[in-house]
């Protein structure tokens, strides 16, 4: 999260930000005398808290970034870098959003959990996860790696549904 002060500016100011340019990604919440702006494409997210002024009401604004100290400045600086990347390129910079370790596995586990709830067989789950071609050639092949992988994900999904999801909150 990045805290900013928004100072009204002319549209011709090269250092001014006009939120209208970012509206397709923006969610704006007002409360407690502040504006909270979240920019997201569904996968990536940038949060800006406007502690003084407005990004919504008065058009372009120059931002004063409220950064201080040495021990807690890394996260807001990363948020600033992400916002600058989005502003300059119109895209969320992948390099500034490293994939969380284990995320692909957890996403597979969620998908398998949904498939279990829908009554799918292990083979149907494998097709949904890895494709018909791979399942056709490997399901009853020399190795049972595919079936073992689906079984492991099913076990993980059942454990998560039984309360194991709480362990994810402790990080």
C-alpha positions in Angstrom: 0.0 0.0 0.0 1.2 3.4 -0.9 0.1 6.6 0.9 0.0 9.8 -1.1 -1.1 13.4 -1.0 -2.9 14.5 -4.2 -2.3 18.1 -5.2 -4.5 19.4 -8.1 -2.4 20.0 -11.3 -2.8 21.1 -14.8 -3.5 18.5 -17.5 -0.3 19.6 -19.2 1.8 18.7 -16.2 4.0 15.7 -17.3 4.2 14.6 -13.7 0.4 14.7 -13.1 -1.7 11.5 -12.9 -5.2 11.5 -14.3 -7.1 8.6 -12.8 -9.4 8.5 -15.8 -6.5 6.8 -17.7 -6.5 3.9 -15.1 -10.3 3.6 -14.5 -10.6 0.2 -16.2 -8.6 -1.2 -13.3 -9.8 1.1 -10.6 -12.0 0.4 -7.6 -12.5 3.5 -5.4 -13.7 3.5 -1.8 -14.1 6.6 0.3 -14.1 6.5 4.1 -12.5 8.1 7.1 -11.7 11.2 5.1 -9.6 9.3 2.7 -9.8 7.8 -0.8 -8.6 4.2 -1.2 -7.8 3.3 -4.8 -7.2 -0.3 -5.8 -5.9 -1.0 -9.3 -6.3 -4.6 -10.3 -6.6 -6.8 -13.4 -7.8 -9.7 -11.3 -4.3 -11.2 -10.7 -2.2 -8.2 -9.8 -3.1 -5.4 -7.4 -1.9 -1.9 -6.5 -3.4 -0.1 -3.5 -3.1 3.7 -3.1 -4.4 5.5 -0.1 -5.0 9.2 -0.7 -4.6 10.8 2.8 -5.1 14.3 1.5 -6.7 15.7 -1.6 -8.5 13.6 -4.2 -7.7 11.6 -7.3 -11.4 11.3 -8.2 -13.0 14.8 -8.0 -10.6 17.4 -9.4 -9.0 15.8 -12.5 -5.2 15.5 -12.8 -3.1 15.6 -9.7 0.5 15.5 -8.8 1.2 12.9 -6.1 3.4 13.4 -3.1 4.5 10.0 -1.9 4.5 9.6 1.8 7.5 7.4 2.5 9.6 7.4 5.7 12.0 5.3 7.7 14.2 2.5 6.7 12.7 -0.7 8.1 9.2 -0.5 6.5 9.8 1.3 3.3 10.3 -1.6 1.0 6.6 -2.5 0.5 5.5 1.0 -0.4 8.5 1.5 -2.7 7.5 -1.7 -4.5 3.9 -0.5 -4.8 5.2 2.8 -6.3 7.3 0.9 -8.8 4.3 -1.2 -9.8 2.2 1.9 -10.2 4.8 3.6 -12.3 5.1 0.5 -14.5 1.3 0.5 -15.0 1.2 4.2 -15.7 4.1 4.1 -18.2 3.2 0.9 -20.1 -0.5 0.4 -19.5 0.2 -3.1 -18.2 1.0 -4.7 -14.8 4.7 -5.5 -15.0 5.1 -9.3 -14.5 8.7 -8.9 -13.2 7.3 -6.8 -10.3 4.8 -9.6 -9.3 6.8 -12.7 -8.8 4.8 -15.9 -8.6 4.3 -17.0 -5.0 6.0 -20.3 -4.4 3.5 -23.2 -4.4 0.7 -21.1 -6.0 0.3 -23.4 -9.1 0.0 -26.4 -6.8 -2.6 -24.7 -4.6 -4.6 -23.7 -7.6 -4.6 -27.3 -8.8 -5.7 -28.3 -5.3 -8.6 -25.9 -5.5 -9.7 -27.1 -8.9 -9.5 -30.7 -7.7 -11.6 -29.8 -4.6 -14.2 -28.3 -6.9 -14.1 -31.5 -9.1 -14.5 -33.7 -6.0 -17.6 -31.7 -4.9 -19.0 -32.1 -8.5 -18.5 -35.9 -8.4 -15.7 -36.1 -11.0 -13.5 -39.2 -11.4 -9.8 -39.0 -11.1 -9.4 -39.4 -14.8 -11.9 -36.6 -15.5 -9.9 -34.4 -13.1 -6.7 -35.3 -14.9 -8.2 -34.3 -18.2 -9.3 -31.0 -16.9 -5.9 -30.3 -15.3 -3.5 -31.7 -17.9 -5.4 -32.2 -21.1 -7.0 -35.1 -23.0 -3.8 -35.9 -25.0 -1.6 -36.4 -22.0 -4.2 -38.4 -20.1 -4.8 -40.6 -23.2 -1.2 -41.4 -23.6 -0.1 -41.7 -20.0 -3.1 -42.7 -17.8 -2.4 -46.4 -18.0 1.2 -46.0 -19.2 4.5 -47.3 -17.8 4.2 -45.0 -14.8 1.2 -44.0 -12.8 2.6 -40.5 -12.2 -0.6 -38.8 -13.5 -3.0 -40.7 -11.3 -0.7 -40.3 -8.3 -0.5 -36.6 -8.8 -4.3 -36.3 -9.0 -4.6 -38.5 -5.8 -2.2 -36.2 -4.0 -4.1 -33.1 -5.0 -7.4 -34.9 -3.9 -5.8 -35.6 -0.5 -4.6 -32.0 -0.2 -8.1 -30.7 -1.2 -9.8 -32.9 1.4 -7.3 -31.7 4.1 -8.0 -28.1 3.1 -11.7 -28.6 3.3 -11.3 -30.1 6.7 -9.7 -27.0 8.1 -6.2 -27.1 6.7 -6.8 -23.8 4.9 -6.2 -22.1 8.3 -2.5 -22.9 8.0 -2.4 -20.6 4.9 -3.4 -17.6 7.1 -0.5 -18.0 9.4 2.1 -16.9 6.8 
